[in-house]
Amino acid sequence: MNRAQLNQAIMAWLHRTVFRTPASDTFDAVAGFIALAEQGLNDSLRARCMVVRATQSVEGQYMTLPCDYLEMLDARIVGGPPLNYMARADLAMALYEQVNASPGNGWQGGTQLPPDYTPQLTPPAYPWNGGLPRNYNIIGGEIEFSPFPIPDPNLPPGQIQTYPLCEMAYYQRLNLGMADTDTNNVLLTYPAVYIFGALLESAPFIRDDGRVKLWSDKFQTAVTAANIEHERARSQGGRLVQRFRPAA
């Protein structure tokens, strides 16, 4: 299904061929319904087909998130450990301990710490790990790492510094294009969430309060079914087993 077919489906369910409003003769009411439905879907839908992967270099404390980022599923260092989510206050304490406990307090000037240096965090203590990230937090449009690599000003001429790569699996924000042929994975896989989401948004516009519950029930049923399918696919239908990883 594409945008043109979605428009036709919405009009068919409403038994209308056109919308008229005193606000404007050119106002596209259906486009408004779809935009509002999409906003609700970004809040509530977490379908398998929304998950995408991206890989970026970690060149410092912060890294810009992809422009279509909605929510993190998981993150890992390529060839290294998985990244754990940590509260921003704890990341700040880790950096504070790192700076203030370093020999001569010269860490930001490029002084290398002993390989076995461990900031005193309780709980948990973890090794600074030579700049290889172990934890992250989302702040605005960026991801913050701890630890994080620092450019080496003492590299020999011609030598290029290498940085770790972060691979993210995240939910992609829905943003259906305006062209008639535009579509996306959710509209192709779960057209009901778009159709009933748009119909739900149409009810206040056409003052059809009697249909609000009907459209809401159908919308919630479609969203819940898509979310459950995602959870089942992630566990392959088996029991989820809690795993414990020893502290580093």
C-alpha positions as CSV (number, residue, x, y, z in Angstrom):
1,M,0.0,0.0,0.0
2,N,1.2,3.5,-0.8
3,R,0.0,7.0,0.2
4,A,-2.6,7.2,-2.7
5,Q,-4.1,3.8,-1.8
6,L,-4.1,4.8,1.9
7,N,-6.0,8.0,1.0
8,Q,-8.5,5.9,-0.9
9,A,-9.0,3.5,1.9
10,I,-9.6,6.3,4.5
11,M,-12.2,7.9,2.2
12,A,-13.9,4.6,1.5
13,W,-14.2,3.8,5.3
14,L,-15.7,7.3,5.8
15,H,-18.1,6.9,2.8
16,R,-16.9,10.2,1.4
17,T,-15.4,11.4,-1.9
18,V,-14.4,14.9,-0.6
19,F,-14.0,17.0,2.5
20,R,-15.2,20.5,2.6
21,T,-14.3,23.0,5.3
22,P,-14.8,26.7,5.7
23,A,-11.1,27.0,6.8
24,S,-9.7,26.6,3.3
25,D,-10.8,25.1,0.0
26,T,-7.3,23.6,-0.5
27,F,-6.9,22.1,3.0
28,D,-6.0,18.4,2.7
29,A,-7.9,16.9,5.6
30,V,-6.7,13.3,5.0
31,A,-3.1,14.4,5.0
32,G,-3.7,15.9,8.4
33,F,-5.3,12.7,9.7
34,I,-2.3,10.6,8.5
35,A,0.2,13.0,10.1
36,L,-1.7,12.9,13.4
37,A,-1.9,9.1,13.2
38,E,1.8,8.9,12.5
39,Q,2.5,11.0,15.6
40,G,0.5,8.5,17.7
41,L,2.3,5.5,16.0
42,N,5.7,6.9,16.9
43,D,4.6,7.0,20.5
44,S,3.0,3.5,20.7
45,L,4.1,1.3,17.9
46,R,7.3,-0.8,18.2
47,A,7.1,-3.2,15.2
48,R,9.8,-5.4,14.0
49,C,9.8,-3.6,10.6
50,M,10.7,-0.3,12.3
51,V,14.1,-1.6,13.4
52,V,17.2,-0.5,11.4
53,R,20.9,-0.7,12.0
54,A,23.5,2.0,11.7
55,T,27.3,2.0,12.3
56,Q,29.3,5.2,13.2
57,S,32.7,6.0,14.5
58,V,33.1,6.9,18.2
59,E,35.5,9.9,18.1
60,G,34.8,11.4,21.4
61,Q,32.4,11.8,24.3
62,Y,29.4,12.5,22.1
63,M,28.2,11.2,18.8
64,T,25.3,12.5,16.7
65,L,22.3,10.1,16.4
66,P,20.8,9.3,13.0
67,C,18.2,11.8,11.9
68,D,15.5,9.2,11.9
69,Y,16.3,7.9,15.4
70,L,13.3,7.2,17.5
71,E,14.3,4.8,20.3
72,M,17.3,2.5,21.0
73,L,16.9,-1.2,20.8
74,D,20.5,-2.1,21.6
75,A,24.0,-0.8,21.0
76,R,27.4,-2.5,20.8
77,I,31.0,-1.8,19.9
78,V,31.9,-3.7,16.8
79,G,34.3,-6.4,17.8
80,G,33.8,-5.4,21.4
81,P,31.3,-5.5,24.3
82,P,27.6,-4.6,24.3
83,L,26.9,-1.1,25.6
84,N,24.9,-0.7,28.8
85,Y,22.5,2.1,29.4
86,M,23.6,4.3,32.3
87,A,22.0,7.3,33.9
88,R,23.6,10.6,32.8
89,A,24.5,11.5,36.4
90,D,26.4,8.2,36.7
91,L,28.3,9.0,33.5
92,A,29.2,12.4,34.9
93,M,30.5,10.7,38.1
94,A,32.6,8.3,36.1
95,L,34.2,11.1,34.3
96,Y,34.7,13.1,37.5
97,E,36.4,10.1,39.2
98,Q,38.5,9.5,36.1
99,V,39.8,13.1,36.0
100,N,40.3,13.6,39.7
101,A,41.9,10.2,40.4
102,S,44.4,10.3,37.5
103,P,48.1,10.6,38.3
104,G,49.0,14.3,38.5
105,N,45.4,15.1,37.5
106,G,46.8,15.4,33.9
107,W,44.3,13.2,32.1
108,Q,42.8,15.9,29.9
109,G,46.3,17.0,28.9
110,G,46.9,13.6,27.4
111,T,48.6,11.8,30.3
112,Q,48.1,8.0,30.0
113,L,46.6,6.3,33.0
114,P,47.9,2.9,34.2
115,P,46.1,0.1,32.3
116,D,44.7,-1.3,35.6
117,Y,43.2,2.1,36.7
118,T,39.6,1.7,37.9
119,P,37.5,4.7,39.0
120,Q,35.9,4.1,42.3
121,L,32.2,3.8,41.5
122,T,29.9,2.1,43.9
123,P,28.0,0.4,42.4
124,P,29.5,-0.6,40.1
125,A,33.2,0.0,39.6
126,Y,34.4,-0.6,36.0
127,P,37.7,-0.2,34.2
128,W,38.1,3.0,32.1
129,N,39.1,0.5,29.4
130,G,41.5,2.7,27.3
131,G,38.7,4.8,25.9
132,L,36.6,1.8,24.6
133,P,33.0,2.7,25.4
134,R,31.1,0.4,27.8
135,N,28.1,2.6,28.7
136,Y,25.9,5.2,27.0
137,N,23.1,7.7,27.5
138,I,20.8,9.6,25.1
139,I,20.9,13.3,25.4
140,G,18.9,15.3,22.9
141,G,20.1,14.3,19.4
142,E,23.3,12.8,20.6
143,I,24.5,9.7,22.4
144,E,27.0,10.1,25.2
145,F,29.6,7.4,25.9
146,S,31.6,6.4,28.9
147,P,34.5,5.8,28.6
148,F,35.2,7.6,25.4
149,P,38.3,7.9,23.1
150,I,40.4,11.0,23.0
151,P,42.4,12.1,20.0
152,D,46.1,11.5,20.5
153,P,48.1,14.6,19.8
154,N,51.4,12.6,19.8
155,L,50.7,10.4,16.8
156,P,53.7,10.2,14.4
157,P,53.3,12.2,11.1
158,G,51.2,10.3,8.6
159,Q,49.7,7.9,11.1
160,I,45.9,8.0,11.3
161,Q,44.2,7.4,14.6
162,T,41.6,4.6,14.6
163,Y,38.4,4.8,16.5
164,P,36.0,2.2,17.8
165,L,32.8,1.6,15.8
166,C,29.4,1.7,17.4
167,E,26.6,-0.4,15.9
168,M,23.1,0.7,16.9
169,A,19.9,-1.2,16.3
170,Y,17.1,1.4,16.8
171,Y,13.5,2.1,16.0
172,Q,13.1,4.3,12.9
173,R,10.8,7.3,13.2
174,L,7.8,7.0,10.8
175,N,7.6,9.8,8.3
176,L,5.5,8.9,5.2
177,G,6.4,11.0,2.2
178,M,3.8,13.2,0.5
179,A,4.0,11.7,-3.0
180,D,1.2,9.3,-4.1
181,T,3.8,6.5,-4.5
182,D,5.5,7.0,-1.2
183,T,5.3,4.1,1.3
184,N,7.3,2.6,4.2
185,N,7.7,-0.7,5.9
186,V,4.9,-0.2,8.4
187,L,2.4,0.8,5.8
188,L,3.3,-2.2,3.7
189,T,3.3,-4.7,6.6
190,Y,0.6,-3.3,8.9
191,P,-1.7,-1.1,6.9
192,A,-4.4,-1.3,9.6
193,V,-2.4,0.8,12.0
194,Y,-2.3,3.7,9.5
195,I,-5.9,3.3,8.3
196,F,-7.5,3.0,11.8
197,G,-5.1,5.6,13.2
198,A,-6.2,8.1,10.5
199,L,-9.9,7.2,11.0
200,L,-9.5,7.8,14.7
201,E,-8.1,11.3,14.0
202,S,-10.9,12.0,11.5
203,A,-13.8,11.6,14.0
204,P,-13.3,14.9,15.9
205,F,-12.8,16.7,12.5
206,I,-16.1,15.5,11.1
207,R,-17.8,15.6,14.5
208,D,-18.6,11.9,14.5
209,D,-18.1,11.3,18.2
210,G,-20.0,8.0,18.0
211,R,-17.1,6.5,16.0
212,V,-14.3,7.4,18.3
213,K,-14.5,4.2,20.4
214,L,-14.8,2.0,17.3
215,W,-11.8,3.5,15.6
216,S,-9.8,3.6,18.9
217,D,-10.5,-0.1,19.6
218,K,-9.5,-1.2,16.1
219,F,-6.4,1.0,16.2
220,Q,-5.3,-0.3,19.6
221,T,-5.9,-3.9,18.5
222,A,-3.7,-3.4,15.4
223,V,-0.9,-1.7,17.3
224,T,-0.9,-4.4,20.1
225,A,-0.8,-7.2,17.6
226,A,2.2,-5.7,15.8
227,N,4.0,-5.1,19.0
228,I,3.3,-8.7,20.2
229,E,4.6,-10.1,16.9
230,H,7.8,-8.2,17.4
231,E,8.3,-9.6,20.9
232,R,7.6,-13.1,19.8
233,A,10.1,-12.8,16.9
234,R,12.8,-11.5,19.2
235,S,12.4,-14.6,21.5
236,Q,11.8,-17.0,18.7
237,G,8.7,-18.2,20.6
238,G,10.8,-19.6,23.5
239,R,11.2,-18.6,27.1
240,L,13.4,-15.5,27.8
241,V,16.3,-16.5,30.0
242,Q,17.9,-13.9,32.3
243,R,21.6,-13.8,31.8
244,F,24.1,-12.5,34.4
245,R,27.4,-11.1,33.3
246,P,30.2,-10.9,35.9
247,A,31.4,-7.4,36.7
248,A,34.4,-6.3,34.7
